[in-house]
Amino acid sequence: MNSAFLSFVLLGFFLEMHLVFVNVIIGAAILTVLVRYLAYRRNDARLDALARDMFRLMVATDLFAGVWATILTVYMASAFPSMTAIFMKADFYPIAIALVGIVASIPLIAAYWHLWGRIGPRTHSALGIPLAASVLLVPIGFRYLFAELDYPQFIKPGFSPIDAFANPIYPPLIAHTIIGAVDIGAFVLAAVLAARKNPDLYGVRLSLGVGLALLAPQAVAGGYYFAALAKYDPYIAANVAGPLLGYDSPSGLFYPAFYAAVALAVALGLIATYAFYQATKGKAPRATAVAAGVLAEAVMILMEYVNDGARYPYMFVTGNGGIPAAQLVNQLIQMPPAAIYVALGSTLFFTALFSIAFYYAVVKRLLPED
Amino acid sequence: MAISTGDGAVDALYLHTASADNALVVSTFGIYLHAAFVSLTLGFPLAILAWLIEWYRTGDGLYLKYAKTLTAVWAVNFALGVVTGTVVEFGLLDIWPTSILLFSSSGFVPLFYEATIAFIGEAVLVGLFVMAVGRWRARYTLSILLAAWALGSLSGYFILTVNAWMNVPWGVGGIPRALYPFLPTYGPDAANLTSALTLAALVMNHTLAGAGSAALANVNFTQAVGPFFADPWLPLANPDAISTTVHTLLAAYAVGVGAVALALSARYLRTRDEKYLKLLKPLLWIMAVVVLAQPISGHFMGEDVVAYQPLKFTASVALTGGQAVYGYSFNDPIEALFAYGNPNHPIYGFQYYLQQCGALGNATFGQLYRQLDPQALGYLGPLANATLAQNCEAAVLSLEPLAPLVSAMYYTMVGSGILLAIAALLVLLTYLVRAPVLSAIADFINFKLLGRLLGKDNVLPFLASAMAVLSAVAASAGWAAREVGRQPWTVYGLFTTNEVVTSVDVTPGFAAFVVLVLAAIAALGAAAMYYTATRPGLIDKLRGSHE
């Protein structure tokens, strides 16, 4: 395995780990704000309790996603210094937007939690608007970096950092990202609620319903994104769609994963529908709701693998070619394999520990006495 | 700020642009804010630990109640540390993009390990401790707390290792000395000379064109430079990393525990409730030990400055040296004794360094590159005709105007440190241990002198408050002396500040906006911590009840 490929794979691994958690945050935040508003409008205590559960899920995941963001950033700057420098130059403003989102979201989360029940429901619901906006600013800013990879504007003569906002790949990408995140958040929430000792069937039904309702728009956004890729990045589009859609795919590593993800998305739809049916009949859909949550994350992981991996061997893709990862990979040092293995071992160990703690904190709601 | 050399190309390297000055304001504010939160993150677990041990030892529920309250404050503070850390990290990359070189060379191992071992572990264990405190058996709870604290400290070591490399670039051998003859050799020769010269030429070339950091944004950058640093593990063994870590972490513990001591003292003075003094005493042990260890670690850190950052050392003693500091050399027996172990050793002034620069003769950058790295010659542009002596002199002249500021910060640190040590001894010998003669002297000062001035009951809270405030003053001033004294370089002897700043113009408006955002975080963060600290039951509410 050459160093460029290994560095590319590791970057992908750190990105995937970050996205597993960050999608839950985005989804849970948006759903919290919406459900809280509905609870206020309908004066519905059950909806209010559900919104609180969603919010708890978001808070429990928030810091850990931040940790993975740090790991991802450090590794990106280490392994691909020029690519990082290009982002910092070409996407200076989008990154600043994302940073404002990160900075603003923490006090807003604290204020939203603290003021829940202490101020009028109308004012509290209104406070959800800046909260949701701050959480959304993070992907809104950072997705410009992915758009830059797919449609590099920095190579154009006379490029100014403000031009980053005119990237044609960005609108479908961000639509696909946000709808997908809310969808994943809904299915993961349903899984958490269903896995509890005394499941909240109303909450399970509602979150599954939201998740199911968003599957179609997500498919449309996916199609829109694919159309943009086909227009501006035929290399990626060919790798994603493969021979099944008549493309001459340069690599066989990605289109099978894409079709597997589509198949899993269909399975997700069927299982979630059955879980929803069970919940409406008053039966706790523990196994099926948990399966839906796991499937939602699996679809995201596969789709992101395809989305980011299909550019290889290029990093910045321009039509049918691009700037190879090997050209951008760090050559200033020989990355010590021992350092990489120790780091991977450590992150996996602490992720396992976090998962156990998360299970007891969010699913079991507390830890046993001893 | 700095004095112009008259050579436009050299000035472009050393005279700060307005953008660089604005960026410095943003980064200084951000780093201090992050350091404040991180100091609390490192100090609070020690206070919690002290109270939990007292609780397990005495069974007094007061200690558990306050340990739980402080745990909630710690959790809020940790979240704020993460936010400000993210801002600082991205600020570093976004505003100082040449710092990406650190991530991809000498700083790789420490920064990667900081994220993948220390930070992730600390985050998970802080969360686990919040759930466990008061619920799990003592051995589990204390183990988690100690592990979280140790990982937090390890995180500090990794980050400070990178900062230490910027101050003492261990492993670049004699490369800086070739350009600045007064600098020493920095450890073994792990840096490839040709790559270092190419790297310098590329960055200088772009600095002359507007911003050195733009060099990294070229897709051929790493290929053009090639293998630069042969031993990525070496920075972990940087002697300055060890002394800086010990000194800075002790300072952070003092500031963190001191903040709790200050809060308890203020409460006692307001309410006269003895429970606050009871809670204060275990913390004073930590404060006293940490504070009294500081001069030793500080001395080793000072030795590193003398050995590896001679210009900074001269700037540091500008206030005692007076005008002589701008001459060739002068005598200062006390500083010379601490610095060289010999009170008669001369302390060199700026003129000495300028004279050393003169030893480079009329050699130009062009001649140097023609001899050692002809392939990079083309990158030099107008700098090819600048002499190495001019470049060296510009570096010396850049620090001269800042010397009084560096010195003021240095002596503020030393003065605060001396007062801090006196306060620690007075607390230790009167309130914590009894030692023949020494405790009698401390009692006399505390009860006969301070007691008469302040009231006998107020002496202990006064001393605790003084230790807290002086710790913060010493830490802030010491860090300022360290960082301002690093000028004109960002990486000592290798990269100047202008070579590191972003190519995007950092306007006063942008800087003001970021500072306002950071100030808002500081204000809201402080309010959130105060709110949490004044609501003892909050942690149980947060954790929920039994199902």
Interface residues (C-beta under 8 A of the other chain):
Chain A: L63 F64 G66 V67 W68 A69 T70 I71 T73 V74 Y75 A77 S78 A79 P81 S82 T84 A85 I86 M88 K89 A90 F92 I95 A96 L99 V100 I102 V103 I106 P107 A110 H114 F154 P161 K197 N198 F316 I323 Q327 L328 V329 N330 Q331 L332 I333 Q334 M335 P336 A339 V342 A343 L344 S346 T347 F350 T351 L353 F354 A357 Y360 A361 K364 R365 L366 L367 E369 D370
Chain B: V76 F78 A79 L80 V82 V83 G85 T86 V87 E89 F90 G91 L93 D94 P97 I100 L101 F103 S104 S105 F108 V109 L111 F112 Y113 E114 A115 T116 I117 F119 I120 G121 A123 V124 G127 L128 M131 A132 R135 W136 R137 S195 S213 A214 L216 A217 N218 V219 N220 F221 T222 Q223 V225 G226 P227 F228 F229 A230 P232 W233 T502 S503 V504 V517 A520 I521 L524 G525 A528 Y531 R543 G544 S545 H546 E547
